[in-house]
Amino acid sequence: MGDRGQAKEKAARLGAGAPLKPVSGLSGITAVLVLLLALASGAEDKPHPVVIPLDSFGIPKGLFPSTRPFACFHVHSAGTRLFWLDTDHIFVAFTTNPPCTVRSDPEPAIIRGIVFDRTGQKIASHDWPAQDDLTVFAGPGSSIVVWKGSMLEILDSHLRPIDSGELSQKPKGIWVTPHRRTIPLLSADGRNFEFYSADPLKLLTTIALDQSTEINAVTDWIPGDERVAGSLCKDKSVYTCTKILVVTPDANFISPDGAPWSYEETDKPVALQPIGFLDATHLLISRQDKNFFHLPQLLIVRPTGAKTPLAGLGYSYTVHDLIGVAGSRFALEFYAQGICDDCIAGRRFVVGEIDAHKFLFEKNGSPYFSRAELCPDGKSIAILDNGAITIYALPPA
């Protein structure tokens, strides 16, 4: 890790390994000065985070409370978005009306989207009226997708329209994949996952969810690019969810890594749930034994049945989402459960590596509306919290 590398560099500058000789007088003072200068140099080597304040762009105060203001958020729509367009540009969106003031009611709800470069220079901005069926999310190829009803509009990194299209019906859901090569959506009848490209917007492949008894029995799916993963349960108990299916389009069956596969444990009752695809052959899942004293585990599983255990965050936090993949690195978002079912007591963002036994980076976020995403090059992570975007450099690979 970075600290260990810095320690080695400091040791080299101080002549580590050379025989120590007693010092006195001026020589002793010189040695102390050399040590202080070396320590100062090591401290300067660690880059400072880049902070992009959003106050002047209209982000409302009170959007990032430490606890949930139950009497406020029901008054109007409130929300945030944050994602990288490429290694040098980042998109942020937020509702502009204050969440906890009387004047929130008459003000029209606005979603403001802004593109910055990584130095904080504004590249472009756009306002949309906040509506229940309008969603803005990351698309393939550095694009931004605006979804409203059955309409999809594709924008470039300057928020200019480059393509659009209307689906035959409003889909039941649309997802963002970790690598963003496709736009997966669930058809209105819930029978098919469809995968679209952007610029041009066109259908690439389809996965039928009624092609077998096992696939038809899965109720919730996690999409990747032209593949989906779901947990197969024998009954209503989560501890009968002992098998995870990975389903791919029939059209891709003979292509590399295009065949379907599964991961199963049969020794004892266990709850297996997919979290997200790191790539075509590495699926991140959670695993929990039917035992009060057993913590949920994070595993990376493969088509061969091989598995790699990952670090966890203890009893307080459970993994919620995969928020970026870059080579062997990935970022995760954890939640701490509050006193009610939909209450969040805490949020934590971490960065890990496939073969590492501990996380490279950890940072707490506000329970509501803080966001984070790993940069596509894996060298930094951006966090939206407390009215600003902060970009943290990560230890070198």
N, C-alpha and C positions, 0 to 999 in steps of 0.2 A: 504493500500500500504506500501512499504518498509519504506518510510520516516516517516510515521505515527507510524509504529512499533518501529523505532529507537527512536522517540521522547518519546514513552512510556517507553522504556528501560532506556533512560537518566533520565526521571522523577523518575523512581524507584530507580536508583542509587543515586539520590540526595535527596531521602527521601520525595518525593511528598506526600502531605496530612498531614505531621507533622506540628505542630505550628511553625511559624517563630519566631526566637529570635534575638534581636539586637546583632551584633558582633562588636568587636573593637580590635585594636592592633594585636597581633599575631594570634588570632582566626580569624580575618578578612582575613589576608593573607592566612591562611590555607584554609579558605572557597573558596577563589579565585583559589588557586592551585587545590583544589578538582574539581571545576567547569571546569578549563582548561583541567585537565586530563580526565574528563568525556567526554568533547567535542572531544578531540583527539581520545579517545577510540571509540567514535561513528563514527568518520571519517574513522578509520582503519577498522571498521566492513564492510564497503562497498568494495566489491572485485574489484580489478583493472581488466580491460579487458585484455584478452590474445591476443597478437599481433604476427602473423606469417608473417614476411617479405618474399616477393617473389622475390626480386631483384636478389638474388644469384641463383635462379632457372630459370632465363631467361625471366621474364615478362618484356615486353618492356615499356620504358618510353613514356609517351604521350598517353597511352591507356585510361587514365581517365581524359580527358580535362573537364574544367568547362563549355565550350561551344563547339558546334559541329564544327570541322574543315572540312568544306564542301569539300575542295580540296584534302583531304587526304584519307578518308575511302573508296572511290570508287576505289582506286588503287589496293587493294587486300582484301581478306576476313579477317575480324577481329571479334573477339568475345570472350566471357568468359562463364564459367559455374561454379556453386557452389552449392553443396548439401551435406547433412549429409548422411553417410552410416549407422551409428548407433549413439548412444549417445557419443561415444568416437573417432569416425573416420569421417573425412571430406574429400570430393573430390573437387578439383579445376582444371579447365582447361582453357587455354588461348592460343591465337595465339602468336607465338614468334617473328614474324617479325615486326619491328617498323612501325607504321601506317603513319608517316609523314616525311619520309626521302627518298632521291633519291635512296638509296640502297635497298629500299623495293622491287623494281621491279624485279631484277634478283634473289633475294633470294627465295628459295622454301617456300611456306606457310606451317607452321607446327602447329598442335594443340598438346600442351603438357598437359598431365593429370598427376596429382600428388595426392596421398593419404597421409594425415597427421593424426597423433593422435592429441588430443586436446591440447597437450603441445607444438606442433610445430615440433615434430619428424617426419621426412619423412619415410613413410612405403614402398611406391612403386611409380614408375613413368613410363610413356610410351608416346611415340611420334607417332602421326598419320599424314599422309599428309593431309593438308586441302583441301577438295574437296567439290564442291557444294552440292553433295548428301550424305555427311557424317555428322552424328550428334551423339553426345555423351550425354546420359541423364541417370537419376536415374531409376533403375528398382526395382522390388520386392525383399524382403529379403536381403537387403544390397548389391544388385548387381548393376552393371553398364552395360548399354546397348549401343552397338555401332550399329547404323543403317546406312546402305549404300545400296541404291537401294532397292532391294527386300530381302536383307540379314539382319538378326539380329544375333549379337554375344553377348553372356552374359559373363561378367567378374565378378570375385569375388573381395573382398576388397583389394587384392594384385595385381589386374589387370591381373589375370591369367584367360584364357578362361575356362569356365565350361560347356558351351553349345552353340549351334548355330543352325540356321535353315534358310531355304529359303522359302519365301512366293510365291504363284503362280504368283502374280503381285506386283509391287511396290505400297504400300498403299498411299492414298491421304494425310494421316496425321497420326502421332503417338503422344499421349499425356502422360503426367505424372500425376497420380492422387495424391491427398493430402496424402492418407494413403499408396499408392504404393503397394497395394495387387495384382494388375493386370497391364498388359500393354494394354491399349485400342488403337485400330487403326481403321481408316475408310477405308473400302475396296476401291479398285481402281475405281469401278463404283459408289461409293458414296451411295450405297444402304444399307450397313450394317455396324454397329459397331461390331467389334470382340474383345473379351477380352482374353488375353493370360496370362499364368503363366510363371515363369522363373525357370529353374533348376528343372524339365525339361521344355523346351519351348514347350507349347502345348495349343491348343485352348480350352477354358473353356465354354464360352457361346457367343451367338450372339443376337444382337437387330436389327430387320428389320426396316428400316426407311420408308418403303412404306406400312405399315400395316394398316394405316387409313388416311383419308383425312387431319385431323389435323396434324398428325405427318409428313405427306408428305409435308405440307405447311411450316414447320420450315426449315430455311436455315442454321442456325449455331447452333452447339451443344457444350455443355461443359460436358465432360465425368467425371464420378467418377468411383468407382470400381463396375463394372457390373450394371451401370445405366448411363443415360445421361439426361441433362436438356437443354431445348431450349425455346426461346421466340416465341410465336405465335402472328403474326401481321395480322390485317385485310386488310391493304394495305401498301404502301411504306412508309408512315409516321411512325416514331418510336413511336409516341404517340398513335398509335393504337395497340401497343404491350402490351396488357393488361392481358395476360395469359401466365404462364410458365408451360410447360409440363415436368414431370419427367417420363421417360420411362425405363422399366426394361426388362430383358429377360423373355420370356414366361416360360422358364424352372425354373425360380426362383419365380414364382407367389405365390406359397403356402408356401414358406419359410418365416421366420420372416423378416419383412420390405421388402419383395420382390415384393409387389404389386406396380403398377404405381400410381402416384398421380399428382395433379396440384395445382397451386395457381393462383387466378384470382381476379382482381379488376374491377368493372363495373360502379362505380359511375361517373367517369369523365375521360377525356383523360390522359393517363399516359404511360410512357415508363418503362417497366420492363425488366431487363436483368439479367440472371444468372451469378454468378461469380465463385462459386465452392461449392462442398459438404464438410461440416464439418463432417458429418457422413451420414448414410442412411436416416435419418429423419430430418436433419437440413441443409437447403440450403441457402447459402449467396447470396443475390441478390442486385442489385441497382434499385432505384426507382426515377423517376423524373416527376413532374407535368408539364403540358404544360403552364408554366408561367416563364417569364424571370427572375423573382426575386426569384424563388424557387431553392434551391440547390439540387443536387442529394442526396438521402438518401441511407443509407445502412441498409438492413433488413435481419434478419434470419427468414425464413419461414419454416413451418412444414406441414405435410400432413393434419392436422386438420384445417388448415387455420390460426392458431395462428402465430403471428409475433412479433419479438423483434427488436426494433430500436437500431442502433449502432451509435457511435460518427463518425463525419466526419472531413475533413481537410479544409473546407471552399471552396471558389470559385476557388482557384488556382489549386487544385489537384483533380483528378478523379482516382478511383480505377482501377488498371490494372490487378492484378493477386493475387491469393491466394498462399502464399509461405510457407506453413507449417501449420499442425494441430497437436496438442498434447493434448488430453483430451478436456477440455473446452477452451483451449487457441488456438489461431490462429494468423498467421502473414499475413500482406497484403503489397503489393507494390502499391504505388500511383505514377502517372505521373502528371507533370505540362506541359500543351500543349505549344509548341513553336510557332513561327510565321508562320510555314508552317505545312501541314497536318502530315508529318512524322517527325517533329522536336520535341524534348523533351527538355524543358527548365529546368526541375528539376525532381528529383526522391526522394521518401521518403518511408522509411520502418517503419512499426508500428506493435505492438503486442497488441492484445486485448483478452478479455474473453467474453463468451457468455452472461453473465448476468451483465457485467460491463458497466458503463455509460461513461467511458473515457478510452483511451488507456494507457497501462502499460509502453510502451516504444515507442519512436519516434526518428528517426535518418535520416538525409538527406544523399543522395548519389550522386555521380557524374551522370550527365544526361545520359551518355552512358557507358555501360559495367560494372557499379557497379551491384552487385548481393547480395542477402541475403536469408537466410532460417532459420526457427525456428528449434531448436534441437528437436528430437523426444520425449525427456522427458519434454519439455516445460520449461526448467530451464535456457536456454540461446538462443541467436540468433547470427549467424555468418554473417558477412558482408564483402564482397570483394570490396575494393575500395582503390585508391591511392597506388597500388602496394603491398597490404598486406591483409591478412585475419585478422579480429578483432572479437573476441568472447566476447560478452557482457553478463554478468550474469543478469537475470531478477529477479524482486521481488518475494519472495516466494508466493505460492498459498494460 
